[in-house]
């Protein structure tokens, strides 16, 4: 068994004790860190306000891009009136969101449907998927499917309160 060779003594140089604590190698200390974090928070706040003001425009742009992807994925046996109906449904959904009259639950369902349909790459949509997509877009915009899409929204709801007969309450005896 061999023993390691003897080494000479090792001197460790130590700095003298400082009552202020160890000296930082960073210039400025915590003051510059706080200023940097404050500036970052300010920029994030400004970005949030700008995003909130431009969210509807961003949504319109995003829906335009999704419409382009959907149009590229249409099946070969789809008719021109169906393509026009799909395009009109996209336009109506964007308009409904920009006018704050969109159905939020239907919008979430539409997002899920688009994610499933377009998430697998450049697959062709089926005719049934296109019809479901048109229906989902119509639910977002509140537009009725079919011929009555041109009617005002109040006609879709049914009888309005002005159509109800008004009668005086009968006295209690």
N, CA and C of each residue as an Amber inpcrd file, in Angstrom:
protein
   519
   0.8190000  -1.1660000   0.0000000   0.0000000   0.0000000   0.0000000
   0.8670000   1.2350000   0.0000000   0.5790000   2.0600000  -0.9330000
   1.3930000   3.2710000  -1.0580000   0.7450000   4.4070000  -0.3120000
   1.5290000   5.2150000   0.2440000   1.0340000   6.4000000   0.9310000
   1.2300000   7.5920000   0.0190000   0.2870000   8.5120000   0.0600000
   0.4290000   9.6790000  -0.8180000   1.6450000  10.4980000  -0.4050000
   2.2060000  11.1680000  -1.3850000   3.3630000  11.9980000  -1.0420000
   2.9250000  13.1460000  -0.1460000   3.8360000  13.5380000   0.6650000
   3.5160000  14.6320000   1.5920000   3.4790000  15.9350000   0.8290000
   2.4910000  16.7120000   1.1950000   2.3540000  18.0210000   0.5640000
   2.7000000  19.0630000   1.5970000   3.0960000  20.1630000   1.0800000
   3.4340000  21.2470000   1.9840000   2.1790000  21.8720000   2.5520000
   2.3460000  22.7190000   3.4920000   1.1970000  23.3560000   4.1170000
   0.5570000  24.3390000   3.1370000  -0.7420000  24.4270000   3.2250000
  -1.4990000  25.3130000   2.3430000  -1.9570000  26.4990000   3.1630000
  -1.6560000  27.6720000   2.6510000  -2.0970000  28.8680000   3.3580000
  -3.3820000  29.3720000   2.7380000  -4.3250000  29.6730000   3.5790000
  -5.5980000  30.2190000   3.1270000  -5.6170000  31.6740000   3.5390000
  -5.7670000  32.5190000   2.5390000  -5.8140000  33.9470000   2.8700000
  -7.2570000  34.3260000   3.1510000  -7.4560000  34.9890000   4.2420000
  -8.7770000  35.4160000   4.6500000  -8.8090000  36.9260000   4.7420000
  -9.9910000  37.4280000   4.3340000 -10.1560000  38.8670000   4.4740000
 -10.4980000  39.1750000   5.9170000 -10.1150000  40.3330000   6.3640000
 -10.4560000  40.6830000   7.7440000 -11.9730000  40.8710000   7.8850000
 -12.4790000  40.6730000   9.0660000 -13.8970000  40.8190000   9.3560000
 -14.3260000  42.2560000   9.0990000 -15.4810000  42.4140000   8.3960000
 -16.0190000  43.7410000   8.1160000 -17.3600000  43.8620000   8.8150000
 -17.6040000  44.8820000   9.6210000 -18.8910000  45.0260000  10.3020000
 -20.0410000  45.2980000   9.3380000 -19.7900000  45.7620000   8.1160000
 -20.8460000  46.0190000   7.1380000 -21.2750000  44.7580000   6.4160000
 -20.6220000  43.6490000   6.6120000 -20.9470000  42.4230000   5.9160000
 -20.0340000  42.2400000   4.7260000 -20.2250000  41.1720000   3.9980000
 -19.3570000  40.9410000   2.8390000 -19.5880000  42.0150000   1.7790000
 -18.5220000  42.3460000   1.1070000 -18.5950000  43.3750000   0.0710000
 -19.1860000  42.7680000  -1.2080000 -20.1370000  43.4700000  -1.8160000
 -20.7740000  43.0060000  -3.0350000 -19.9050000  43.3320000  -4.2300000
 -19.9010000  42.4210000  -5.1900000 -19.1690000  42.6840000  -6.4280000
 -20.0260000  43.4740000  -7.4010000 -21.3310000  43.6210000  -7.1220000
 -22.2450000  44.3200000  -7.9970000 -22.2750000  45.7850000  -7.6120000
 -22.2600000  46.6250000  -8.6090000 -22.2940000  48.0610000  -8.3550000
 -23.7210000  48.5060000  -8.0900000 -23.9370000  49.2770000  -7.0770000
 -25.2360000  49.8950000  -6.8320000 -26.0860000  49.1880000  -5.8150000
 -25.9180000  47.9060000  -5.6590000 -26.6750000  47.1870000  -4.6480000
 -28.1550000  47.0810000  -4.9690000 -28.9850000  46.9780000  -3.9430000
 -30.4130000  46.7270000  -4.1410000 -31.1740000  47.9070000  -4.7410000
 -30.6350000  49.0990000  -4.6520000 -31.3380000  50.2670000  -5.1830000
 -31.5570000  50.1320000  -6.6840000 -30.5430000  49.7190000  -7.4480000
 -30.6930000  49.5780000  -8.8920000 -31.6080000  48.4090000  -9.2400000
 -31.5820000  47.3830000  -8.4210000 -32.4840000  46.2560000  -8.6310000
 -33.9360000  46.6700000  -8.4720000 -34.2110000  47.4720000  -7.4530000
 -35.5790000  47.9560000  -7.2460000 -36.0180000  48.8810000  -8.3740000
 -35.1260000  49.7180000  -8.8420000 -35.4690000  50.5950000  -9.9680000
 -35.7340000  49.7850000 -11.2400000 -34.9470000  48.7710000 -11.4760000
 -35.1570000  47.9200000 -12.6480000 -36.4840000  47.1750000 -12.5740000
 -36.8070000  46.6410000 -11.3910000 -38.0920000  45.9450000 -11.2250000
 -39.2570000  46.9160000 -11.3700000 -39.1060000  48.1170000 -10.8550000
 -40.1630000  49.1250000 -11.0020000 -40.3840000  49.4860000 -12.4600000
 -39.2910000  49.6290000 -13.2150000 -39.4170000  49.9450000 -14.6450000
 -40.0790000  48.7940000 -15.3920000 -39.7450000  47.5640000 -15.0230000
 -40.3580000  46.4000000 -15.6620000 -41.8510000  46.3350000 -15.3710000
 -42.2390000  46.6080000 -14.1310000 -43.6590000  46.6220000 -13.7730000
 -44.3910000  47.7120000 -14.5390000 -43.7790000  48.8710000 -14.6940000
 -44.3830000  49.9630000 -15.4470000 -44.5880000  49.5690000 -16.9130000
 -43.5870000  48.9320000 -17.5160000 -43.7170000  48.5040000 -18.9080000
 -44.7900000  47.4250000 -19.0600000 -44.8730000  46.5090000 -18.1100000
 -45.9280000  45.4960000 -18.1700000 -47.3070000  46.1260000 -18.0290000
 -47.4380000  47.1290000 -17.1800000 -48.7140000  47.8340000 -17.0240000
 -49.1210000  48.5400000 -18.3040000 -48.1810000  49.2130000 -18.9300000
 -48.4670000  49.9050000 -20.1890000 -48.8510000  48.8880000 -21.2680000
 -48.1290000  47.7700000 -21.3220000 -48.4520000  46.7240000 -22.2900000
 -49.8400000  46.1490000 -22.0590000 -50.2400000  45.9940000 -20.7960000
 -51.5740000  45.4690000 -20.4820000 -52.6610000  46.4110000 -20.9650000
 -52.4630000  47.7060000 -20.7340000 -53.4610000  48.6910000 -21.1660000
 -53.5750000  48.6980000 -22.6860000 -52.4470000  48.6730000 -23.3660000
 -52.4650000  48.6600000 -24.8370000 -53.1520000  47.3930000 -25.3340000
 -52.8660000  46.2480000 -24.7020000 -53.5080000  45.0020000 -25.1130000
 -55.0140000  45.0750000 -24.9220000 -55.4670000  45.6170000 -23.7940000
 -56.9030000  45.7130000 -23.5490000 -57.5860000  46.6310000 -24.5600000
 -56.9040000  47.6930000 -24.9490000 -57.4940000  48.6170000 -25.9200000
 -57.5120000  48.0310000 -27.3310000 -56.5590000  47.1800000 -27.6460000
 -56.4420000  46.6300000 -29.0000000 -56.8650000  45.1620000 -29.0860000
 -57.4780000  44.6120000 -28.0360000 -57.8270000  43.1890000 -28.0150000
 -58.8150000  42.8310000 -29.1190000 -59.7720000  43.7060000 -29.3790000
 -60.7750000  43.4050000 -30.4090000 -60.1420000  43.3840000 -31.7970000
 -59.2070000  44.3020000 -32.0430000 -58.5050000  44.2940000 -33.3270000
 -57.6460000  43.0420000 -33.4650000 -57.0180000  42.6490000 -32.3660000
 -56.2000000  41.4390000 -32.3710000 -57.0680000  40.2060000 -32.6230000
 -58.2530000  40.1800000 -32.0240000 -59.1690000  39.0610000 -32.2500000
 -59.5940000  39.0110000 -33.7150000 -59.9000000  40.1600000 -34.3100000
 -60.2810000  40.2050000 -35.7190000 -59.1770000  39.6820000 -36.6180000
 -57.9410000  40.0700000 -36.3330000 -56.8100000  39.5830000 -37.1200000
 -56.6590000  38.0730000 -36.9700000 -56.7720000  37.5910000 -35.7160000
 -56.6200000  36.1630000 -35.4500000 -57.7050000  35.3580000 -36.1770000
 -58.9470000  35.8440000 -36.1470000 -60.0260000  35.1340000 -36.8280000
 -59.8100000  35.1380000 -38.3430000 -59.2530000  36.2090000 -38.8770000
 -58.9260000  36.2440000 -40.3050000 -57.9030000  35.1810000 -40.6730000
 -56.8990000  35.0060000 -39.8080000 -55.8910000  33.9720000 -40.0520000
 -56.5020000  32.5710000 -39.9450000 -57.3810000  32.3750000 -38.9490000
 -58.0390000  31.0780000 -38.8060000 -58.9550000  30.7920000 -39.9930000
 -59.6350000  31.8310000 -40.4880000 -60.4920000  31.6490000 -41.6590000
 -59.6660000  31.2010000 -42.8600000 -58.4900000  31.7900000 -43.0190000
 -57.6100000  31.3940000 -44.1190000 -57.2170000  29.9240000 -43.9970000
 -56.8800000  29.4810000 -42.7770000 -56.5140000  28.0820000 -42.5710000
 -57.6940000  27.1560000 -42.8440000 -58.8850000  27.5680000 -42.4010000
 -60.0720000  26.7400000 -42.6340000 -60.3600000  26.6560000 -44.1250000
 -60.2700000  27.7750000 -44.8430000 -60.5530000  27.7750000 -46.2820000
 -59.5700000  26.8820000 -47.0430000 -58.3250000  26.8010000 -46.5570000
 -57.3380000  25.9310000 -47.1980000 -57.6150000  24.4620000 -46.8960000
 -58.3740000  24.1840000 -45.8300000 -58.6410000  22.8070000 -45.4170000
 -60.0270000  22.3260000 -45.8110000 -60.7310000  23.0840000 -46.6290000
 -62.0940000  22.6960000 -47.0160000 -62.0690000  21.4340000 -47.8770000
 -63.1050000  20.6130000 -47.7480000 -63.1640000  19.4070000 -48.5870000
 -63.4360000  19.7730000 -50.0420000 -63.1330000  18.8540000 -50.9210000
 -63.2930000  19.1050000 -52.3610000 -64.7530000  19.1420000 -52.7710000
 -65.6420000  18.4960000 -52.0180000 -67.0440000  18.4090000 -52.4300000
 -67.9230000  19.4990000 -51.8170000 -67.3360000  20.5490000 -51.3150000
 -68.1280000  21.6310000 -50.7280000 -68.5530000  22.5990000 -51.8310000
 -69.7710000  23.1330000 -51.7020000 -70.3150000  24.0130000 -52.7380000
 -69.9400000  25.4640000 -52.4640000 -70.0670000  26.2800000 -53.5010000
 -69.7550000  27.7040000 -53.3770000 -70.6750000  28.4110000 -52.3800000
 -71.9900000  28.1300000 -52.3380000 -72.8350000  28.7680000 -51.3170000
 -72.4070000  28.4150000 -49.8890000 -71.9100000  27.2030000 -49.6780000
 -71.4290000  26.8240000 -48.3450000 -70.1640000  27.5780000 -47.9830000
 -69.3010000  27.8080000 -48.9600000 -68.0830000  28.5830000 -48.7230000
 -68.4560000  30.0180000 -48.3670000 -69.4240000  30.5890000 -49.0900000
 -69.8690000  31.9500000 -48.7960000 -70.5310000  32.0330000 -47.4220000
 -71.2970000  31.0080000 -47.0710000 -71.9410000  30.9750000 -45.7640000
 -70.8990000  30.8980000 -44.6460000 -69.8520000  30.1120000 -44.8540000
 -68.7710000  30.0090000 -43.8720000 -68.0550000  31.3400000 -43.7060000
 -67.7750000  31.9990000 -44.8160000 -67.1080000  33.3020000 -44.7560000
 -67.9790000  34.3430000 -44.0540000 -69.2810000  34.3260000 -44.3580000
 -70.2030000  35.2570000 -43.7000000 -70.3130000  34.9610000 -42.2060000
 -70.2460000  33.6850000 -41.8290000 -70.3100000  33.3190000 -40.4160000
 -69.0680000  33.8170000 -39.6720000 -67.8850000  33.7160000 -40.3000000
 -66.6680000  34.2620000 -39.6890000 -66.8010000  35.7700000 -39.5040000
 -67.2850000  36.4660000 -40.5490000 -67.4390000  37.9220000 -40.4630000
 -68.4260000  38.3190000 -39.3690000 -69.5230000  37.5790000 -39.2590000
 -70.5270000  37.8900000 -38.2390000 -69.9770000  37.6620000 -36.8330000
 -69.1660000  36.6260000 -36.6510000 -68.5770000  36.3550000 -35.3340000
 -67.6060000  37.4610000 -34.9380000 -66.7790000  37.9050000 -35.8760000
 -65.8360000  38.9920000 -35.5820000 -66.6040000  40.2670000 -35.2530000
 -67.6320000  40.5560000 -36.0200000 -68.4440000  41.7510000 -35.7750000
 -69.1200000  41.6860000 -34.4050000 -69.6070000  40.5080000 -34.0260000
 -70.2730000  40.3510000 -32.7280000 -69.2920000  40.5870000 -31.5790000
 -68.0650000  40.0990000 -31.7160000 -67.0680000  40.3160000 -30.6630000
 -66.6960000  41.7950000 -30.5860000 -66.5400000  42.4390000 -31.7160000
 -66.1580000  43.8510000 -31.7140000 -67.2630000  44.7460000 -31.1810000
 -68.5170000  44.2940000 -31.2690000 -69.6450000  45.0750000 -30.7600000
 -70.0870000  44.6040000 -29.3700000 -69.3210000  43.7410000 -28.7260000
 -69.5860000  43.2360000 -27.3680000 -70.9400000  42.5420000 -27.2500000
 -71.3300000  41.7980000 -28.2490000 -72.5890000  41.0670000 -28.1640000
 -72.3900000  39.5810000 -28.4570000 -71.1630000  39.1130000 -28.3350000
 -70.8520000  37.7130000 -28.6180000 -71.1950000  36.8380000 -27.4140000
 -71.5760000  35.6130000 -27.6900000 -71.8480000  34.6200000 -26.6600000
 -70.5120000  34.0250000 -26.2330000 -70.1130000  34.2750000 -24.9870000
 -68.7880000  33.8820000 -24.5180000 -68.6540000  32.3590000 -24.4280000
 -69.6930000  31.6920000 -23.9800000 -69.6410000  30.2270000 -23.8770000
 -69.5120000  29.6180000 -25.2750000 -70.2650000  30.1400000 -26.2270000
 -70.1690000  29.6380000 -27.6030000 -68.7940000  29.9350000 -28.1930000
 -68.1850000  31.0610000 -27.7920000 -66.8480000  31.3960000 -28.2710000
 -65.8220000  30.3930000 -27.7590000 -65.9630000  29.9570000 -26.5180000
 -65.0590000  28.9400000 -25.9860000 -65.2440000  27.6120000 -26.7120000
 -66.4920000  27.2600000 -27.0130000 -66.7510000  26.0370000 -27.7740000
 -66.1460000  26.1320000 -29.1740000 -66.2450000  27.3120000 -29.7920000
 -65.6640000  27.5240000 -31.1170000 -64.1460000  27.3600000 -31.0690000
 -63.5080000  27.9120000 -30.0370000 -62.0550000  27.7770000 -29.9140000
 -61.6580000  26.3110000 -29.7940000 -62.4090000  25.5520000 -29.0100000
 -62.1180000  24.1250000 -28.8500000 -62.2850000  23.4000000 -30.1810000
 -63.3640000  23.7210000 -30.9040000 -63.6200000  23.0860000 -32.1870000
 -62.5220000  23.4050000 -33.1980000 -62.0900000  24.6650000 -33.2520000
 -61.0360000  25.0490000 -34.1880000 -59.7140000  24.3870000 -33.8170000
 -59.4290000  24.3010000 -32.5300000 -58.1920000  23.6530000 -32.0780000
 -58.1780000  22.1830000 -32.4960000 -59.3090000  21.5080000 -32.3470000
 -59.3840000  20.0890000 -32.7350000 -59.3050000  19.9190000 -34.2500000
 -59.9710000  20.8080000 -34.9860000 -60.0200000  20.6660000 -36.4370000
 -58.6970000  21.0320000 -37.1030000 -58.0450000  22.0860000 -36.6050000
 -56.8350000  22.5770000 -37.2620000 -55.5540000  22.1820000 -36.5420000
 -55.6680000  21.5580000 -35.3860000 -54.4840000  21.2340000 -34.5960000
 -53.6610000  20.0920000 -35.1530000 -54.2180000  19.2910000 -36.0110000
 -53.5070000  18.1290000 -36.5380000 -52.7580000  18.4190000 -37.8200000
 -52.5830000  19.6560000 -38.1590000 -51.8520000  19.9940000 -39.3730000
 -52.7750000  20.2040000 -40.5580000 -52.2520000  20.0190000 -41.7560000
 -53.0150000  20.3390000 -42.9680000 -54.0040000  19.2610000 -43.3840000
 -54.7410000  18.6980000 -42.4420000 -55.7630000  17.7020000 -42.7920000
 -56.9720000  18.3960000 -43.4040000 -57.6420000  17.6890000 -44.2780000
 -58.8800000  18.1910000 -44.8620000 -60.0070000  18.0410000 -43.8550000
 -60.8560000  19.0700000 -43.7920000 -62.0400000  18.9950000 -42.9470000
 -63.1030000  18.1840000 -43.6620000 -63.9580000  17.5630000 -42.9030000
 -65.0830000  16.8550000 -43.5210000 -66.2260000  17.8490000 -43.7220000
 -67.1720000  17.4620000 -44.5200000 -68.3440000  18.3070000 -44.7820000
 -69.1180000  18.5530000 -43.4800000 -69.2000000  17.5210000 -42.6430000
 -69.8900000  17.6370000 -41.3570000 -69.1630000  18.6250000 -40.4310000
 -67.8350000  18.5960000 -40.4250000 -67.0650000  19.5340000 -39.6050000
 -67.2860000  20.9720000 -40.0570000 -67.3950000  21.1740000 -41.3670000
 -67.6560000  22.5180000 -41.8900000 -69.0250000  23.0060000 -41.4260000
 -70.0410000  22.1350000 -41.4960000 -71.3820000  22.5230000 -41.0420000
 -71.3920000  22.8050000 -39.5390000 -70.6730000  21.9880000 -38.7630000
 -70.5740000  22.2340000 -37.3220000 -69.8670000  23.5510000 -37.0280000
 -68.8610000  23.8590000 -37.8270000 -68.1250000  25.1090000 -37.6510000
 -69.0170000  26.3040000 -37.9700000 -69.8110000  26.2150000 -39.0160000
 -70.7470000  27.2960000 -39.3500000 -71.7540000  27.4800000 -38.2120000
 -72.2670000  26.3800000 -37.6760000 -73.1980000  26.4570000 -36.5510000
 -72.5630000  27.0860000 -35.3270000 -71.3070000  26.7290000 -35.0390000
 -70.6150000  27.3020000 -33.8820000 -70.3720000  28.7960000 -34.0690000
 -69.9980000  29.1990000 -35.2760000 -69.8030000  30.6270000 -35.5570000
 -71.1200000  31.3900000 -35.4260000 -72.2240000  30.7750000 -35.8720000
 -73.5340000  31.4150000 -35.7480000 -73.9470000  31.5640000 -34.2870000
 -73.6110000  30.5680000 -33.4610000 -73.9330000  30.6740000 -32.0330000
 -73.1370000  31.7800000 -31.3620000 -71.8830000  31.9930000 -31.7860000
 -71.0690000  33.0760000 -31.2300000 -71.6860000  34.4220000 -31.5630000
 -72.1060000  34.5950000 -32.7980000 -72.6210000  35.8870000 -33.2400000
 -74.0850000  36.0920000 -32.8870000 -74.7810000  35.0170000 -32.5400000
 -76.2090000  35.1320000 -32.2680000 -77.0290000  35.1360000 -33.5370000
 -76.3970000  34.8600000 -34.6450000 -77.0520000  34.8360000 -35.9520000
 -77.7430000  33.4950000 -36.1230000 -78.9830000  33.5210000 -36.5580000
 -79.7160000  32.2680000 -36.7800000 -79.2220000  31.6190000 -38.0600000
 -79.2020000  30.3290000 -38.0880000 -78.7540000  29.6200000 -39.2780000
 -79.8450000  29.6360000 -40.3380000 -79.4450000  29.6790000 -41.5740000
 -80.3980000  29.5720000 -42.6750000 -80.8620000  30.9090000 -43.1940000
 -82.1130000  30.9390000 -43.6760000 -82.6480000  32.1050000 -44.3750000
 -82.9260000  33.2910000 -43.4700000 -83.2330000  33.0610000 -42.1840000
 -83.6080000  34.1760000 -41.3230000 -82.3990000  34.8840000 -40.7330000
 -81.2110000  34.7390000 -41.3310000 -80.0160000  35.4090000 -40.8290000
 -80.0710000  36.9120000 -41.0780000 -80.8630000  37.3510000 -42.0530000
 -80.9330000  38.7720000 -42.3650000 -81.8960000  39.5320000 -41.4660000
 -82.7070000  38.8130000 -40.7070000 -83.6680000  39.4930000 -39.8460000
 -82.9600000  40.0930000 -38.6380000 -83.5430000  41.1350000 -38.0540000
 -82.9420000  41.7000000 -36.8420000 -82.9500000  40.6820000 -35.7190000
 -82.0630000  40.8880000 -34.7630000 -81.8890000  39.9260000 -33.6790000
 -83.1490000  39.7850000 -32.8310000 -83.9310000  40.8560000 -32.6720000
 -85.1170000  40.7940000 -31.8280000 -86.1720000  39.8470000 -32.3950000
 -86.1470000  39.6120000 -33.7060000 -87.1190000  38.7020000 -34.2990000
 -86.7730000  37.2470000 -34.0240000 -85.5210000  36.9710000 -33.6850000
 -85.1120000  35.6050000 -33.3870000 -85.5710000  35.1750000 -32.0080000
 -85.7580000  36.1000000 -31.1120000 -86.0330000  35.7740000 -29.7280000
 -87.4430000  35.2670000 -29.5560000 -88.3760000  35.7690000 -30.2980000
 -89.7720000  35.3740000 -30.1500000 -90.5900000  36.6080000 -29.8080000
 -91.6130000  36.4160000 -29.0090000 -92.4980000  37.5310000 -28.6670000
 -91.7800000  38.5070000 -27.7560000 -91.8470000  39.7580000 -28.0970000
 -91.2650000  40.7770000 -27.2240000 -92.3020000  41.2040000 -26.2030000
 -91.8870000  42.0160000 -25.2590000 -92.8060000  42.4250000 -24.2040000
 -93.9010000  43.3410000 -24.7320000 -93.6750000  44.0120000 -25.8440000
 -94.7100000  44.8830000 -26.3940000 -95.8220000  44.0680000 -27.0440000
 -95.5520000  42.7900000 -27.3930000 -96.5610000  41.9450000 -28.0010000
 -97.5080000  41.3230000 -26.9690000 -97.1310000  41.3700000 -25.7040000
 -97.9550000  40.7610000 -24.6760000 -99.1550000  41.6470000 -24.3810000
-100.3240000  41.0510000 -24.1590000-101.4990000  41.8750000 -23.8620000
-101.3710000  42.5100000 -22.4740000-101.7410000  43.7580000 -22.4240000
-101.6940000  44.4660000 -21.1450000-103.1220000  44.5250000 -20.5830000
-103.2620000  44.0850000 -19.3850000-104.5730000  44.1620000 -18.7560000
-104.3910000  44.6350000 -17.3150000-105.4080000  45.2940000 -16.8360000
-105.3410000  45.7970000 -15.4610000-105.5700000  44.6300000 -14.5070000
-104.8950000  44.6560000 -13.3730000-105.0870000  43.5780000 -12.4150000
-106.4950000  43.6270000 -11.8450000-107.0320000  42.4610000 -11.6180000
-108.3730000  42.4010000 -11.0640000-108.3410000  42.6590000  -9.5730000
-109.3480000  43.3750000  -9.0470000-109.3520000  43.6550000  -7.6090000
-109.6080000  42.3930000  -6.8020000-109.0080000  42.3470000  -5.6590000
-109.1810000  41.2110000  -4.7480000-110.4350000  41.4440000  -3.9240000
-111.3000000  40.4600000  -3.8130000-112.5350000  40.6210000  -3.0410000
-112.5250000  39.7550000  -1.8320000
